[in-house]
Amino acid sequence: MAPHAPLVLVVEDEPAQREVLSYNLRAEGYQVVQARDGEEALILVEEETLDLILLDWMLPRVSGIEICRRLKARSQTRSLPIIMLSARSEEIDKVRGLETGADDYMVKPYSVGELMARVRTQLRRTRPAGVGQKLSNQDISLDPETHRVTRDGHDIRLGPIEYRLLVMFLENPGRVFSREQLLDRVWGRSVYVDTRTVDVHIGRLRKALGAHGGSNPIRTVRGAGYALG
Ligand code: CA
């Protein structure tokens, strides 16, 4: 797995704007994923472990303001920083008035330098030094800064759901989590996911952790759920 740079989602329907933003973010060393409309944005929020969203106000399908409202209403995405981009200052006034919870706002045409400075500010706020301390349990270790997971020195490749599951287990060693608790914490309360989905992802996590040998570290607790160690 490549070292983890912050992952930024650019949601912008105008291709030229999207490319300029992405180019500048990559030049600053960030990883970038792009969405052309609100629906794509919501899918990417589910699939990726994002660090920040640059969100255009005027979008096809689902508006920027609606996306912001939805993400800020969910416990799982509430702390994900959102910088709203808008064509007109009256819209920004409306964003403030609507209290959508956006973390910052910029009016187009904005200075790219100023926008990058605000991106850095938001990321410093949510990824402060010290929070990125390594988590470990027996021979498993996880670095939240780089998203690197190793077991007995071997790199372990995990999907975003399996990664979040492992973070939760490592932060709470020995604690038994029910399937419902795992759904709440890893998927988010407002997303409808069957509890069997939890079993599927636990299975994937176990398989990944066992890729280079070693015993299964995730215990099944009959009638209760799952625990690490
Ligand atoms: Ca637009």
Boltz pocket constraint, residues with backbone or C-beta under 6 A from the ligand:
constraints:
  - pocket:
      binder: B
      contacts: [[A, 12], [A, 13], [A, 14], [A, 56], [A, 57], [A, 58], [A, 59]]
      max_distance: 6.0
